[in-house]
Amino acid sequence: MELFAVYLESLDQNLVVFEKEENAHKYFDELKAEGKPVKVQKFGDWQLVQFEKATWASTDDPEYYEELKYNNGNYVLIVRYCWHQPPEKEGYYADYEIVPA
């Protein structure tokens, strides 16, 4: 599996992660057409460098979490699966962060 992170150069704005390359490039093209300084980074399973999870909680527990870190040599993509509540649909969803390697 591959992940494609599309973001503005400041790294803290408009970070969206896609599993399909064509969706990532579509979003990239939209931001580029608006004149925004957009970038895209590709991460693959082979670049997974760290995995953590809450071993003290079951997956049915809202306090359960998982965190994965991918390093493509330039950036680290941090994927955190944690419990979300209303107004979003309840359940486990990923939150993303990208930082320089």
C-alpha positions as CSV (number, residue, x, y, z in Angstrom):
1,M,0.0,0.0,0.0
2,E,1.1,3.5,-0.7
3,L,0.1,6.8,0.8
4,F,0.3,10.2,-0.9
5,A,0.5,13.3,1.3
6,V,-0.5,16.6,-0.3
7,Y,0.1,19.8,1.6
8,L,1.1,23.4,1.4
9,E,4.8,24.1,1.8
10,S,4.3,25.3,5.4
11,L,3.6,21.7,6.4
12,D,0.8,22.7,8.7
13,Q,-1.9,23.6,6.3
14,N,-4.3,21.6,4.1
15,L,-2.6,18.2,4.8
16,V,-4.6,15.5,3.1
17,V,-3.5,11.9,2.7
18,F,-4.7,9.8,-0.2
19,E,-4.4,6.0,-0.8
20,K,-4.9,6.5,-4.6
21,E,-2.3,8.4,-6.6
22,E,-4.8,9.8,-9.1
23,N,-6.8,11.4,-6.2
24,A,-3.7,12.9,-4.8
25,H,-2.7,14.4,-8.1
26,K,-6.2,15.8,-8.7
27,Y,-6.1,17.6,-5.3
28,F,-2.5,18.7,-6.0
29,D,-3.6,20.2,-9.4
30,E,-6.5,22.0,-7.8
31,L,-4.3,23.7,-5.2
32,K,-1.6,24.5,-7.8
33,A,-4.3,26.1,-10.1
34,E,-5.2,28.4,-7.2
35,G,-1.5,29.5,-7.1
36,K,-0.8,27.8,-3.8
37,P,2.7,26.5,-3.0
38,V,1.7,22.8,-2.9
39,K,3.8,19.7,-2.5
40,V,3.2,16.0,-2.6
41,Q,5.2,13.2,-0.9
42,K,4.9,9.4,-1.5
43,F,5.2,6.9,1.3
44,G,5.1,3.1,1.0
45,D,4.8,0.2,3.4
46,W,8.5,-0.5,3.0
47,Q,9.2,2.9,4.6
48,L,7.4,2.1,7.9
49,V,10.0,2.8,10.6
50,Q,7.9,2.7,13.8
51,F,4.6,1.2,15.0
52,E,3.1,1.8,18.4
53,K,-0.3,0.8,19.9
54,A,-2.1,0.8,23.2
55,T,-1.3,-2.6,24.6
56,W,-3.3,-2.0,27.7
57,A,-6.6,-1.4,26.0
58,S,-8.7,-3.5,23.6
59,T,-9.7,-2.3,20.2
60,D,-13.2,-1.8,21.5
61,D,-12.0,0.7,24.1
62,P,-12.2,4.4,23.0
63,E,-8.7,4.9,24.6
64,Y,-7.1,2.4,22.2
65,Y,-4.8,4.0,19.6
66,E,-2.3,3.1,17.0
67,E,0.5,5.2,15.6
68,L,2.6,4.5,12.5
69,K,5.6,6.4,11.2
70,Y,6.7,6.3,7.6
71,N,10.0,7.9,6.5
72,N,10.7,8.4,2.8
73,G,14.1,10.0,3.5
74,N,12.8,13.6,3.2
75,Y,9.8,13.6,5.4
76,V,8.2,11.5,8.2
77,L,4.4,10.9,7.9
78,I,2.8,10.2,11.2
79,V,-0.5,8.3,11.1
80,R,-2.5,8.2,14.4
81,Y,-5.6,6.1,14.6
82,C,-7.7,7.2,17.6
83,W,-11.3,7.5,18.7
84,H,-13.5,10.2,17.2
85,Q,-16.8,11.4,18.5
86,P,-19.7,13.5,17.3
87,P,-20.0,15.8,15.4
88,E,-18.0,13.2,13.4
89,K,-19.2,9.7,13.0
90,E,-18.0,7.7,16.0
91,G,-15.2,5.3,15.4
92,Y,-11.5,5.0,14.8
93,Y,-10.1,7.4,12.1
94,A,-6.6,8.4,11.1
95,D,-5.2,11.8,11.9
96,Y,-2.1,12.8,10.0
97,E,1.0,14.9,10.6
98,I,4.1,15.4,8.4
99,V,7.5,16.6,9.6
100,P,10.9,16.9,8.0
101,A,13.0,13.7,8.4
